């Protein structure tokens, strides 16, 4: 471990102190820090990342904050096979793995390569309109399709080309095992262990007396069609519209 990327939520009250502590300890261990511009202003060390491709030359990334910071770090990597370590500066931090008091031990473990990694599935999502690709996104937690008005939206669902049914609802969530403890859980979806090779399809406020989440293999193609809507359709990946 020679080069460590640093992405922090600098709005967290403890961020300046923890970043400076990280800089001191990293210097003693011979670790070069590569920080985003906001973090760099606080730690006064390393070289700036002006665009996400610059993260390609680091051995690992440390995200200091909460779940939102972890998701931002993953988005910046854009699919690169680089480990992300989450240091919790927030309240819950489901995705983070260590706390501030463990910072010294974590850095020593990184240098000596005494650590294990957890491989997580991600969702590759494509938005199409009239047969043309509008945008391609990738999500670690989930993707959500919903309406923007107070009225329900009608969504059709197909798995691997086979039509399942149509739903009258407020929206639909496709979640990874990592995201199964997030929005999907609030909508009544099951909790999956991170290693489960499956995705969860959950509905948001379905207009029906009986509705159950679907668990499908993560190699499946999931097609969601907007069949009827009043107003605009919202699509988000990891909470980003």
N, C-alpha and C positions, 0 to 999 in steps of 0.2 A: 504494500500500500504506500504509494509515493505521492499521489495527487488526489485530494479530496474536494469534491464540489460542495459548496455551502449555499443553501437557499433558506432564508429565514423570514418569518413573519415579524417584521420590525415594529409592528404596532403592539406586540406583546410587551408588557412592562419589563419583563425579565430579559428580553432579547439582547439589549446592549451588554449587560453584564455577562451573560452566557457566551455571547460571541467573542468578547474580549478574552474570556477564560479559554475558549476553544483555540483562539489564535496563539496564546501563550503555550498551551500544552502541545499544540501541533508543531510549533517551532522547535520545542525541546525534543520531539520525537522525529524531527526531520520530514514532516508531512507538509507538502505545499498545498495551500488553500486556494481554490478557485471559486470566487464568490460572485453572486449577482451584484449589481451596482448598489442597491439599497443596503445589503449586508456589508458590502465593502466599505461604505461610508462609516459604519460603526466599528469594524474591526481594524481598519487602517492597515491591512495586510492582504497580500494575494494579488491577483490580476482580475480585471473585470470581465464578466460575461455579458457581452452586448447582444448576443442572439443565442437561441437554443442550440444551434450546431456546435458551439464552443464546449458544450458539456460532453462531447464525444471523446475528449482526451483525458477524462478523469477515471480513476479506478473505482470510485464509489461516490455517492451523493448523500450528504447529511441534510435532512430537512428539519429545521428547528421551528416548532409551532404546534399545530394540531393537525387534524385530518385534512383540512383545506390546504395546508402547506405541503403535505405529502402528495395530494392530488396534483398540485401545481408543479411539483418536482417531476412527477411521472409525465405530465404533459410536456414539459420542457425536454425530456429525454426523447420523446417521439419514437418510442419503440426500441431504443437502444438497449442492449443487454447489459445494463449497469445496475448494480445493487443500490437500493435506497434505504438508508437508515433513518428512522423517525425518532427525533428527540422531543418529547412532549413538553410544550410550554403552555398548553391549554388546560381545559377542564377534564374532558373525557379522553380524547386521543385514542380511539379504537385502533387506528392504523399504525400509530407510533409504537415502538418497541422498547425504548429506554427513557429514563427520566434524567433530569439535570445532575443528580448526585452520582450517576453512573458514567458521566462523561469521560473521566480519566481512564476508567477500566475499558470503556468502549474503544477509545483511541489505541490503547495498548493492544487490545485484541485484534484491531484492524491491522496494525503494524506486524504483529506476529502471525496473522492469518489464522487466528483461533476463533472462528465464527462459523455459523451455518446460515444458509440462505433458504428462503421460502419462495418457491415459484408460484406466481399468481396468474390466473387467466385474465385476459382482457377482451373487450368487445370491440370489433371493427364495425363501425356503422357507416352506412352510405345513405344520404338523402337524395331521392330522385323526384323530379317534377317533369311530367309530360315526357318521360323516357330519357331525360337528361340528368346526369349527375350534378347536383348542386353543391354538395360538400361531403367530405369524408372526415370522420372523427373517430377517435379511439378513447375508450373509457375503461378505467380500472374498477369503478364502482357500479355505475348503471347508466342507461340511456332512458329518457322519458319522452313520450309523445302525449301532448295534451292540448286542449283548446284554450284560447285566451279570453273567452267570454264567460259569463255566468251560466251559459247553457251547456248541455252535455254534448259530447262528440261521439260519433259512431265510427268505430275502428274495426277493420277486418284483420284477421290473423291467419297466417299460413305458416306451416312448419315443413321445411324441405319441399316446398312446392305444393303441399296438400293443405287445402283450406280447412281450418279448424272451426271457426265460427265468427260472428260479428258481435261486438260489445257496444252497448250504450253506457257510457261512463264519463268520468271527468278526465281520464287519461290512462296510460298503460306504461308499466315499468319493465324493462328487461335488465336483470341484475346478475352480476357475477357472484361467486361465493364470497368474495371480499366485500361486495356491496350488499350482501344479504342482511347485514345488521343495520343498514341505513334506511333509505326511503322505502325499500321493499318491505322491510319488517314493519314499518308504520302502517303499511297498506295490508297487513295480514299475511305476508309471505313467510316462508320457513327460513330458519337459520341453517346455512350450509357451512361445513368445515372448509377451510381454504383450499384443501387438496381435492375437493369434490369436482369431478369433470362435468359440471352441469351449469346451466343458466336457469334463473327463475323468472317467470313471466307473471307479474302481479297487476291487478287492476286498481285504479284509484276511484273509489266511490262508484261502483257499478250499479246501474239501475236494474237490479234483479234481486229476487229473494234468495238465490243460491249462486255463489260464485267461489271458485277455488283457484289458487295459484297453480301454475303449471311448471313442472321441472323437466327440462329437456337436455339432451347431451350438448356440451359446449361446442361440438363440431357441427351442430345443426345450423341451417340457414333459417332465420326468423324474419318473415316479411310482415310488416304492419302497414295496412292501407287505410287512408282517410276516406271513408265512404260518405260521411255527411258531417258538416261543421258549420257553426254560425260564427263568423269572424276568422281570425288568424289561427294558424296551428303553431304551437310552440314545440321545439325539439331541443333537448338539452343532453349533454354528455358530461357526467360528473358535475352537474349543477351549472355548467356553462352553456348559455344559449347560443 
